[in-house]
Structures are given as C-alpha cells and as structure tokens.
Amino acid sequence: MEVDTMSQHDEKRRRLLGRLSHQLAYTAPVLALMAGGAAMYATTINASSDSGFAPVSEETLLLASYHAQGEGEAEAEGEAEAEAEGEAEAEGEAEAEGEAEAEGEAEGEAEAGDRSAVERPEGYTPRYSEDGENDPALLALGEALFNDPSLSGTGMSCATCHAGDTGYLETFEQPYPHRVAMGENLYGMDLVHADEMVQMCMVNPMAAEALGWDSEELAALSAYVVEVQRRYAGEPHNL
C-alpha cells in the first residue's frame, strides 16, 4: 500500500512538471546568484523533441515558474505605487493651486479695500467746487479728459460707460457728496465726493493709478462730473 501511494505521488509530480515543460522551455537556463537574491535569465523556444538541448531539470523548471510569478507580482506592485504617487502629486498640485488662488483673492480684496488711494487725504483742499462755480477752462479740460482713453489701463474712458448721461444709478441724482454703491461695497464709505468718485473709477473699472490729489487733471475731471450730475438731475449747469 505504501509503495502504491508513493507511485501515485510520483506520477502526479511528473504530470505537473510535464505541464510546466510545455509552458516554459529554455535554450540555455542560467542561474546567476547575487548577494541578497537570485536572478534567472532564460530564452523561450518552441518545445520539440529534436531541439538539441538537454531536458530542463526539475529544479530549474520550478524556479522559473516561481520567478515568473514573482515578477508579475512585483510589476503589479510597481504599477500600484506609480499610480498612488501620480494621484498624490495631482492632489498636491491641486491643493497648491487652490492655496495660490485663495491667496490671490485675499490680496485682491485687501487691495480693493485700501481707501488711501480713493479717499481724500488729511489736509487736502480741493481745486474745484462742488457748488457749481468752476472756471469754464477747467470744465473744458475735464470734458476732454472724460473722453480720453489714454488715462486708463484698459483702453476705456469715462465716456465708455457714461456717454450721453447713461450708466448712472439713481443716487447720481443727488448732489455731491452722496451715496455711491461702489464706495460702500469696496471701501465702506457712506458718502463720496466728486473727486473721490473720479479716483474710484480710475482705480477700479479703468485699472489705472489714482490721479494726484493736487493735480489739474483730478480738479478738471471732478469739476466736469459735478456739472454732469447737475445736468442728469435736471438742475441748472454750465455745460
């Protein structure tokens, strides 16, 4: 009985090796032993009885099978690691872009809320009158500047939005200083003078530098805006 059992075991082993022999045939199996592991190189050929090479040994065939299996597992692990690294890199880039965008928005909000560029400075004396008593030459210069796109950084002029007394809100019917939505929303200013309105338009829609507070350009544009406001409200004006 014991002899029969061993014979059956040997028969199963031969069948297994036979199947492996058909899957893997080598012209010259070589085992190169290295510190830390073993590397095996082999060249696959069509199995035939007249190949001219000695039969593949049992040990070599089994090693080849295990080696192929190990390579497949290592390749799968490598692909998984590469994919994980790619996802981590993409997440890092997206996070960095989000942080940069948030910082840019925060800087923009801080810049828009800086009232120093648009609010009358301390000790400032206007060179025009909001009562409507302005020199005709100053008004003529103001009208020319009102239509001059070279003042802006966008190619716009004041007349781009306000040609023919258009583009104004209802609050424009009130004499200066009066409430201006842009002054409230961007700068927290309750009332805005004509020169402050000019500065807001320069900095925001026209994307340019604020005019000098003592400049003739600011005085001329402010004087002209006062007269436009009067005309818009149906009041006597000097235009």
Wavefront OBJ file of the C-alpha trace (Angstrom):
o trace
v 0.000 0.000 0.000
v 2.792 2.405 0.895
v 4.534 1.658 -2.459
v 1.331 2.395 -4.386
v 0.910 5.731 -2.576
v 4.464 6.795 -3.426
v 3.932 5.761 -7.065
v 0.790 7.892 -7.277
v 2.645 10.840 -5.756
v 5.487 10.481 -8.264
v 3.006 10.245 -11.131
v 1.286 13.491 -10.097
v 4.674 15.200 -9.822
v 5.658 14.091 -13.321
v 2.364 15.361 -14.744
v 2.884 18.758 -13.082
v 6.406 19.006 -14.429
v 5.166 17.958 -17.856
v 2.668 20.828 -17.949
v 5.305 23.288 -16.840
v 7.680 21.951 -19.513
v 5.190 22.831 -22.248
v 4.768 26.364 -20.839
v 8.426 27.142 -20.300
v 11.261 25.747 -22.462
v 14.756 27.172 -22.311
v 17.657 27.055 -24.744
v 20.217 27.692 -22.006
v 18.887 28.206 -18.465
v 21.280 30.206 -16.368
v 21.120 30.952 -12.686
v 23.136 33.952 -11.543
v 23.408 34.111 -7.772
v 23.878 37.560 -6.226
v 24.090 38.861 -2.693
v 20.601 39.376 -1.443
v 18.773 37.256 -4.059
v 18.877 35.168 -7.205
v 18.318 36.282 -10.819
v 17.464 33.885 -13.579
v 17.697 34.539 -17.332
v 16.151 32.305 -19.915
v 15.182 32.349 -23.613
v 11.893 30.794 -24.631
v 11.721 28.494 -27.653
v 9.178 26.104 -29.147
v 9.429 22.778 -27.315
v 10.360 19.889 -29.574
v 11.971 16.516 -29.227
v 14.855 17.411 -31.572
v 15.743 20.806 -30.096
v 19.300 19.623 -29.457
v 19.234 20.658 -25.814
v 19.101 18.543 -22.727
v 15.741 18.269 -20.932
v 15.013 21.037 -18.467
v 15.746 19.932 -14.939
v 13.004 19.739 -12.362
v 14.624 22.357 -10.104
v 15.162 24.826 -12.970
v 11.568 24.496 -14.165
v 10.105 25.106 -10.739
v 12.424 28.061 -10.142
v 11.404 29.550 -13.473
v 7.743 29.206 -12.581
v 8.183 30.881 -9.213
v 10.374 33.575 -10.733
v 7.771 34.438 -13.363
v 5.096 34.621 -10.696
v 7.276 36.889 -8.527
v 7.984 39.213 -11.447
v 4.265 39.562 -12.149
v 3.525 40.438 -8.542
v 6.427 42.913 -8.386
v 5.253 44.583 -11.619
v 1.710 44.913 -10.264
v 3.022 46.427 -7.036
v 5.197 48.856 -9.024
v 2.238 49.986 -11.124
v 0.119 50.480 -7.985
v 2.879 52.538 -6.351
v 3.305 54.654 -9.503
v -0.427 55.282 -9.671
v -0.520 56.253 -5.984
v 2.391 58.628 -6.476
v 0.660 60.177 -9.502
v -2.541 60.700 -7.535
v -0.615 62.217 -4.622
v 1.223 64.548 -6.998
v -2.028 65.607 -8.665
v -3.643 66.252 -5.280
v -0.606 68.263 -4.196
v -0.740 70.383 -7.356
v -4.484 70.961 -6.982
v -4.015 71.942 -3.324
v -1.176 74.306 -4.223
v -3.254 75.878 -6.995
v -6.187 76.275 -4.600
v -3.980 77.937 -1.992
v -2.427 80.243 -4.600
v -5.857 81.207 -5.896
v -7.127 81.854 -2.361
v -4.074 83.995 -1.602
v -4.580 85.923 -4.842
v -8.225 86.587 -3.980
v -7.265 87.676 -0.463
v -4.665 90.074 -1.862
v -7.193 91.451 -4.341
v -9.720 92.029 -1.570
v -7.106 93.758 0.556
v -6.084 95.982 -2.360
v -9.695 96.878 -3.235
v -10.409 97.763 0.404
v -7.477 100.188 0.679
v -9.182 103.562 0.986
v -5.970 105.590 0.951
v -5.938 105.794 -2.854
v -9.537 106.982 -3.221
v -10.367 108.853 -0.029
v -9.487 112.498 0.428
v -6.220 112.695 2.370
v -5.842 114.652 5.568
v -5.212 118.368 4.975
v -6.434 118.152 1.369
v -8.016 121.251 -0.233
v -9.985 120.600 -3.457
v -9.087 122.670 -6.537
v -12.682 122.642 -7.779
v -16.084 123.485 -6.299
v -18.985 121.127 -5.744
v -21.289 124.160 -5.637
v -21.011 124.529 -9.430
v -18.816 127.633 -9.594
v -15.963 126.304 -11.733
v -13.866 128.015 -14.390
v -15.038 127.251 -17.957
v -11.454 126.375 -18.971
v -11.330 123.783 -16.176
v -14.640 122.330 -17.378
v -13.372 122.167 -20.968
v -10.289 120.260 -19.844
v -12.481 117.966 -17.741
v -14.674 117.167 -20.750
v -11.623 116.320 -22.858
v -10.248 114.040 -20.144
v -13.667 112.436 -19.673
v -13.407 111.187 -23.279
v -9.705 110.321 -23.197
v -8.983 106.542 -23.124
v -5.267 107.115 -22.539
v -5.971 107.745 -18.850
v -6.916 104.107 -18.284
v -5.084 100.818 -18.365
v -7.932 99.091 -20.211
v -8.467 101.346 -23.227
v -11.626 102.709 -21.631
v -12.546 106.294 -20.975
v -15.098 107.697 -18.553
v -17.422 108.154 -21.535
v -17.204 104.456 -22.350
v -19.673 103.776 -19.540
v -21.317 107.193 -19.252
v -21.752 108.588 -22.767
v -24.908 110.660 -23.069
v -25.505 110.696 -19.300
v -26.053 106.923 -19.156
v -24.777 104.246 -16.819
v -25.582 106.094 -13.598
v -27.596 104.815 -10.626
v -30.482 106.692 -9.036
v -28.186 108.062 -6.352
v -26.477 110.155 -9.055
v -29.487 112.465 -8.956
v -28.289 113.705 -5.577
v -25.629 116.444 -5.389
v -22.152 115.576 -4.170
v -21.265 114.274 -1.686
v -23.763 111.435 -1.983
v -24.045 107.699 -1.548
v -22.205 105.594 -4.152
v -22.650 101.805 -4.290
v -19.011 101.218 -5.302
v -17.828 103.339 -2.390
v -19.945 101.341 0.056
v -19.207 97.907 -1.326
v -15.473 98.240 -1.938
v -14.360 100.818 0.605
v -17.062 101.116 3.264
v -17.553 104.822 2.542
v -21.006 106.225 3.339
v -20.678 109.422 1.287
v -18.441 110.138 -1.680
v -17.235 113.455 -3.107
v -16.859 114.032 -6.848
v -13.064 113.784 -6.721
v -13.299 110.550 -4.691
v -15.685 109.190 -7.322
v -13.158 110.013 -10.043
v -10.420 108.210 -8.107
v -12.593 105.114 -7.653
v -13.278 104.937 -11.379
v -9.576 105.371 -12.148
v -8.507 102.559 -9.821
v -11.302 100.070 -10.496
v -13.043 99.946 -13.905
v -10.256 101.860 -15.638
v -7.489 99.830 -13.918
v -5.115 102.787 -13.670
v -3.234 104.665 -10.985
v -5.142 107.202 -8.927
v -4.563 110.781 -10.008
v -2.511 113.123 -7.837
v -4.735 114.884 -5.337
v -3.212 118.236 -6.226
v -3.228 117.567 -9.993
v -5.062 119.680 -12.533
v -6.431 116.516 -14.143
v -8.245 115.497 -10.962
v -9.618 119.003 -10.446
v -10.825 119.230 -14.071
v -12.494 115.810 -14.122
v -14.134 116.436 -10.743
v -15.488 119.819 -11.838
v -16.854 118.307 -15.037
v -18.522 115.425 -13.118
v -20.250 117.950 -10.862
v -21.797 119.621 -13.920
v -22.765 116.264 -15.449
v -24.508 115.378 -12.191
v -26.464 118.621 -12.305
v -27.482 118.043 -15.899
v -28.519 114.461 -15.104
v -30.694 115.657 -12.202
v -32.304 118.353 -14.354
v -30.627 121.166 -12.441
v -29.022 124.307 -13.954
v -25.473 123.545 -15.179
v -22.613 125.156 -17.084
v -22.092 122.600 -19.858
l 1 2 3 4 5 6 7 8 9 10 11 12 13 14 15 16 17 18 19 20 21 22 23 24 25 26 27 28 29 30 31 32 33 34 35 36 37 38 39 40 41 42 43 44 45 46 47 48 49 50 51 52 53 54 55 56 57 58 59 60 61 62 63 64 65 66 67 68 69 70 71 72 73 74 75 76 77 78 79 80 81 82 83 84 85 86 87 88 89 90 91 92 93 94 95 96 97 98 99 100 101 102 103 104 105 106 107 108 109 110 111 112 113 114 115 116 117 118 119 120 121 122 123 124 125 126 127 128 129 130 131 132 133 134 135 136 137 138 139 140 141 142 143 144 145 146 147 148 149 150 151 152 153 154 155 156 157 158 159 160 161 162 163 164 165 166 167 168 169 170 171 172 173 174 175 176 177 178 179 180 181 182 183 184 185 186 187 188 189 190 191 192 193 194 195 196 197 198 199 200 201 202 203 204 205 206 207 208 209 210 211 212 213 214 215 216 217 218 219 220 221 222 223 224 225 226 227 228 229 230 231 232 233 234 235 236 237 238 239
